[in-house]
Every structure is written in C-alpha cells, then in structure tokens.
Amino acid sequence: MTDMAVAVLPATTAITRGVRLRRRFLRRPMAVVGLVLVTLFLLLAIFGPLLTPDPLVQELTSAFAPPSAHHLLGTDDLGRDELARLASGARVSLVAGVLSTALAFLVGVPIGLASGYFRGWLDEVVMRLNDTVLAFPFLIFAVGFAAIFGASLRNVVIALAIGLLPSVVRITRGEALVLREQDFIGGAVADGARAGSIMFRYLLPNSVNALIVQATVAIPTGIVGEAALSFLGLGVQPPAPSWGLMLTSAQQFLVQAPQLAIYPGALIAVATLGFNLLGDGLRDVLDPKDRR
Amino acid sequence: MTALLEVDHLGVTFRTEDGPVLAVKDMSFTLNQGEILALVGESGCGKSVTAMSIPGLLPTHGVARRGSVLLSGRDLTTLAEHELESVRGKEISVIFQEPMTSLNPSYTVGKQIVEVIARHQGMNRRQALGRAVELLSMVGIPDPRRRCASYPHQLSGGMRQRVMIAMAVACDPKVLIADEPTTALDVTIQAGVLEVIRTLCRELGTAVVLITHDLGVVAEVADRVVVMYAGRAVEQASVGSLFAAPQHPYTMGLMGALPANALRTKSRRLAEITGLVPAPVDDPDECQFAPRCGRATAECRATRPKLAESRVDHHVACYHPGREDDRG
C-alpha cells in the first residue's frame, strides 16, 4: 500500500526528504561516529562468525597464546580462538539487544497507543501496571526473572523485553496523547475511521521518529543487560560465547592475561556508545523543531 | 418533497465544572438535496456545535443532546457509534476550518484520499487511486496525478483545503458540513474554494451546511440562511429575502456592521451591536437578544418569541420584525 502512491510517480518528494535528512545527519560528527561504530558492530556480529574458526574448539596446549597468524587475537584460557569468541559473542549480543527491543515494541506500542488514544480506565490500569514494573530497577528485575525461569538466551530476551516494556509504553502513550488532539485525528473520525485504523494509520506513523530514537536507546540497554546477566551466570551458558560470560572467566586471569577482559569489555562499551551516539544524532535529525 | 436532512428541536448541553452550558437550545431546520444552507452567527452562538452534532461528532462524555436529526428519515441520534462510523465520510462528510492541520502529515494526499474511498466503497487500490486523481482535478488542483504523491506540508493552505474537500466528497456524501471552510484562507483563495464547494454541490447534488460568520460568504454561495443567536435560530430565510429585507434586529445589526453597508449610511461609520452575548448558562423565558435590542419591550422580556413566518418563506423570532421604516 505504501508503494502504491510511489508507483504512480517515482517519489521525488520522498527522495528530497531523505536527502535532506541525510545531509542533516552528516553534519553531526558524533552521529556519524555512532553510525560507524554500530555498522562495525553489525558487521562483526553478522560476518565475524563466518570468517573465524570455531569458537568452541579447545586447544589446551596453546592456551593464552599471543596473537599469531592462526589466532589473530590469540587464545583464551582453554586455547579457544579469542576473535572467534568475540565475534560469536557479538552475535549473541545483537540477538539479545534486537530481539528484546523488538519484543518490547511489539507488545508495548499497541498498548501505549490504545492507552493514549482511549484514555479513561484503560489508561489508568495500564499506567499503574507500568509504574509497578518501572519501580523495579531494570537489572534487578531481569535478574529476578532469569533466576526464577532459568538461565537461557530465550529467557534473557524475555526478561529484558519486560524490563524495556514500560519505557516503550510510556513513550508511545505520550505520543498518542499529543497526537489524538490534532485536527487530522478529528478529521479521520469525521471520515468514519475506526479506532484501530486511527491508532495504526494515524497515530503510529506520526510517532515513528520518537520510536526510532527509543529503539536506539533500548538496543544497547538490551546488550548491556545480556552481558550483565551472562556475567552473573544467569544468561548464556558456557561453553557458548557471550561477552558477559567471557568477562566472568577472564576475571581469574586478570594478571596473566588482562587482554581477555579488555577485549569483551571494550566491545561492550564501544557497541553501547555507538548506539547511544547514533540515537542522539537521530533524535536531533528527526526533531521537526530543529531546523539546523 | 421531503427534506434530506431534518434537524428537529436539537438541544446540546455541556456539563462543566462551572455548571451546565447550554450551547444549543432549540434548533430546527431542514435541508433539501443540492441546497446550500448557511448557519451564521457570532462566535459561541452554537453554529459549530449544531453542525457537529449532526454526524454525532461531539464528545459523548459530559454532553447531553436532545431532539432528533433525521437523514432521509433515519434518526442519527439513535445510532450506535459503529453505525455512525459508516455514516461519517460516506453519507455525511465534514470539512474543517484548519486545512493546515487537518491532514495526516505522514501520508501523501493521494494515499489519504484512497484511504477514505477504500474505507467506505469496495474499490481496489488502483481504482481508488484513479478516483483520487479525478477528485483532485474536480476540486481544481492542477497536475493532480503528481500532487497525489505530495505530502500535506508541500501544499499551500488553499491546496490543502481543496484536498480536504476532495476527501470529503470522495464517497459522494448526501450532506457536506463545511465548518468555516475559508476562515483560515486569504480572500482570493477563499473565493476559489467557495466556488469549488458550490460547483460540487450543483454537479453532485450534495446538500451543504455551511457554517460561517462571514455574511459576504453567505451572500456569495448560500441558498438559504439560518441566523443563530445564543443557541437558537432567530431568523430563517432564502438568501435573497434575508439580504433584501432582514427581519430580526440582530440580523440587521450584523448587516449594519458590514463595511460595504456602512459606506452607504450618512455617517459612514460601522454600526456595532451594543452589549455582549449572554452567557450560555441559563435559558430564561425571554428574548435573549432583548438586553441588546433597541426595540425591546415588556413583551420581549416576558416571553420568548417563536419563529414565525413574517414574509413569504421568511421566518423570524421577533415581536417587532422588519425595518424601522417598513413599520407604520
């Protein structure tokens, strides 16, 4: 349906808008740095595991090996290829961050839209439940969930999604509250639009900017959350690689092999920083009031 | 011929924290097919509330509505919300005052028109798009095929209002409610938009309820006029009769306040109506205009005059109607 109007005429209008946004984005160096970091992270997560050795193969005889042509970043305490483990860990982080965010949005956006559009008792119930979840610190909540339901990547994703849910609901609701008072919503009602169509065709598309920005906040939160849970042993289980898990095992060898802690730690920091910078940039670029 | 739309003893009361507000007290009028009926009156006299209550667009919470609204004999006030949804946009359409903010900023105008057509008529997207282009050219938008791919912010106010009109008539409604459709536009654009409304009305046989406080607009496009004051109709006539021989002192006051008319008077000064509109909190049994009226007598303050025919097809709610010099 979106492509229909475009099919009539190559949408010059959409392109000019895209070009304008791109120019505004490129004018912000920090945003570009964020984009580069995120892109590198994605490349590492997607292609890294294909290009590196099996991260589970142990060569106990060559534990703590220094970097070599065979092992670009050396090996860990069990003689496993460090780069391969970092790449596979990136994939786990990406899955945890993106899936938990997607899940939170999938559930939270409709709830937020309905809550903001219908107001009334529905809004009250939703917001009080929301406050209840918000009252728990994000990590404590996730830790509790993982502890109760067992440690696995699936449960980590679910726990993180529930933790991310309140902010998604709140932001979507806020957008819906503002938008529902706009004249074009009144116009849609006057044209016979049903509530569902108003929520998903009028409120949602006009909230996209805020939601994109929220996603760039939620994904790194998910990444850090996964690392933290895995670090505590409540997430991904060994021998599977995860940055958090790698930090845990590196602890014992901090003196002999500090690089084993530095690599995953730095990657967590860099990936998170990348998403945050990108999010800040997008927020500025997509802000209709900012015309720089 | 029975009327297309019959508004009968319509009353609307808003419950507020400061007590009830009687926005519309007792409105009755009829609208025939292809007719343009103007509702005129100053801000707050209940024009918009009257019009919005026809397709049930007033908030349901805290609003009490009395009377009936018959569309082709069917009482709209008794319909459930989901039944009204299929009336809105299909049988009764509304054009709002603010073209700048009344379109969805996220979609192209073509897509928005297609949306309305698809909602009410079983047309596929391709047919609907063809119809959208047709509609845009009907409302006088040049290069309609290209404009279909435009976003609202790329169009001027006049263009957007034309798009709104195209959307409103997309499903061939029987009744079009235009709530001050030209107030936000400048005068030259105004004339064009009014022309479009009038042409559509003639060609499609759409009946129009035109809300305005601009008597110039009324004279230009309307067939009949209802003058409202404090939630009631005080005068109802064909446009010719109203302008030739206004009967109610309030109507005469409005006309005296028109610059073109003032120029013809000796003083060449704009006449104003002294006093203020009464607060819509109670409904005493008196002529509500009496406190501001030079002709008010004890009778006016004792009982409210009813709408009565004072000339042919010209109704007025006044004990002392007509021009000063017409009366003996």
Interface residues (C-beta under 8 A of the other chain):
Chain A: M1 T2 M4 A5 V6 V8 L9 A11 T12 T13 R17 Q182 D183 F184 G186 G187 A188 V189 A190 D191 G192 A193 R194 S197 R201 Y202 P205 N206 V208
Chain B: P55 L57 H82 E85 S86 V87 R88 G89 K90 S93 V94 F96 E98 T101 S102 L103 N104 P105 S106 Y107 T108 G110 K111 V114 E115 V116 R119 H120 R125 R126 L129 R145 R146 C148 A149 S150 Y151 Q154 M164 M167 A168
